[in-house]
Amino acid sequence: MTETKTRKLIKDTVSEVLQKLEITAEIKLEDKDDTLWVTIETEEPGILIGHHGRNLEALQTLISQMIFKKLQTWAHLILTVGDYRLKREEQIKELARNTAEKVVTTQMPHALNHLTAAERRTVHIELSEHPQVMTASEGEGKDRMLIVKPKT
């Protein structure tokens, strides 16, 4: 399938899901770093985003599965509503820096709970070059957490 047809299929699939949810929206596609960003502009962003982006994560998983079923290959896409993902990423980076500062000051490990896998990855990357702290993910499933601890 050509890239143009793939993009149309993705846009049509997102549109179909939003229609079933009775949400009026504009869908924009943009290529960034080998990933297709699917941006949804709507008057009802909260419904799509959900608490800490949980609805958005679920919606992205659902749409990715639907696309895979149609294409028989994975499409690298990120679904976002407005600029939610960019703002959330900045919040997570700030959380990482603040937590690192706290760990350096107290010399005690600090756990960050309830982060998505993508958010944990953002913290790991943000603190990867920090000279005084290190990060590790621990636990399984919903109990998975990220630990920021002093370097020894």
C-alpha positions in Angstrom: 0.0 0.0 0.0 1.3 3.4 -0.9 2.1 6.0 1.8 -0.7 8.2 0.6 -3.2 5.3 0.9 -1.8 4.4 4.3 -2.3 7.9 5.6 -5.8 8.0 4.2 -6.6 4.7 5.9 -5.3 6.0 9.2 -7.2 9.2 9.0 -10.4 7.4 8.0 -10.0 4.9 10.8 -9.5 7.7 13.4 -12.5 9.5 11.9 -14.6 6.3 12.1 -13.8 5.8 15.8 -14.5 9.5 16.6 -17.8 9.3 14.7 -18.8 6.2 16.8 -17.9 8.1 19.9 -20.1 11.0 18.6 -17.1 13.4 18.8 -16.8 16.2 16.2 -13.1 16.8 15.4 -10.6 17.8 12.9 -7.8 15.3 12.3 -4.3 16.4 11.2 -1.4 14.1 10.2 2.2 15.1 10.5 5.5 13.1 10.0 8.0 13.5 12.8 11.1 11.3 13.2 9.7 8.2 11.3 6.5 8.5 13.3 3.1 9.7 12.1 1.6 12.1 14.6 -2.2 12.1 14.5 -3.5 15.2 16.1 -7.2 15.5 17.0 -8.6 19.0 17.4 -11.9 19.0 19.2 -14.1 21.0 21.5 -14.3 18.0 23.8 -10.6 17.1 24.5 -11.1 15.9 28.1 -13.2 13.0 27.0 -10.5 11.8 24.7 -7.6 12.5 27.0 -9.0 11.1 30.2 -7.3 11.1 33.6 -3.5 11.5 33.0 -4.0 10.6 29.4 -5.3 7.1 30.1 -8.2 7.4 27.5 -5.8 8.7 24.9 -3.4 5.7 25.5 -6.3 3.3 25.2 -7.6 5.0 22.1 -4.1 4.9 20.5 -3.8 1.2 21.2 -7.3 0.5 19.8 -6.6 2.5 16.6 -3.1 0.9 16.2 -4.8 -2.5 16.4 -7.4 -1.5 13.9 -4.7 -0.3 11.5 -2.7 -3.4 12.0 -5.7 -5.6 11.2 -6.2 -3.7 7.9 -2.6 -3.4 6.8 -1.1 -6.5 8.4 1.8 -4.4 9.5 2.4 -1.9 12.4 2.1 1.8 11.6 4.3 3.9 13.8 1.8 6.5 15.0 1.3 8.7 18.0 -2.2 9.9 18.8 -2.6 13.3 20.5 -5.4 15.7 21.3 -4.3 19.3 20.6 -0.9 19.8 22.2 -1.6 17.4 25.1 1.3 15.1 24.5 3.9 17.9 24.2 2.6 19.6 27.4 2.5 16.4 29.3 6.1 15.5 28.2 7.3 18.9 29.5 5.5 18.3 32.8 7.2 14.8 33.1 10.6 16.3 32.3 10.1 18.9 35.0 9.0 16.2 37.4 12.1 14.3 36.6 14.4 17.3 37.2 12.6 18.2 40.5 12.8 14.6 41.7 16.5 14.5 40.9 17.1 17.7 42.8 15.2 16.2 45.8 17.2 12.9 45.6 20.5 14.9 45.5 19.5 17.0 48.5 18.2 14.1 50.7 20.5 11.4 49.3 17.4 9.1 49.5 15.7 7.3 46.6 12.3 8.6 45.5 9.6 6.5 43.7 7.5 7.9 40.9 4.2 5.9 40.6 1.4 5.8 38.1 3.5 6.8 35.1 2.8 5.2 31.7 5.6 3.3 30.0 6.2 6.3 27.7 6.4 8.7 30.7 8.9 6.4 32.5 11.0 6.4 29.3 10.9 10.2 29.3 12.2 10.3 32.8 14.9 7.8 32.1 16.0 9.8 29.1 15.8 13.1 30.9 18.0 11.9 33.8 20.3 9.6 31.8 23.1 12.1 31.8 22.6 13.4 35.3 25.9 13.2 37.1 24.4 12.5 40.6 21.3 10.3 40.1 20.3 7.1 38.3 16.9 5.6 37.4 15.4 2.1 37.4 12.0 0.7 36.8 10.7 -1.8 39.3 7.6 -3.9 39.7 5.1 -5.3 37.2 1.9 -4.1 35.6 0.0 -1.4 37.5 2.5 -1.7 40.3 5.4 -0.7 38.0 7.2 2.4 39.3 10.3 4.4 38.5 12.9 4.9 41.2 15.3 7.8 41.1 18.3 7.2 43.4 21.7 8.7 44.1 24.6 7.3 42.2 27.0 5.4 44.3 
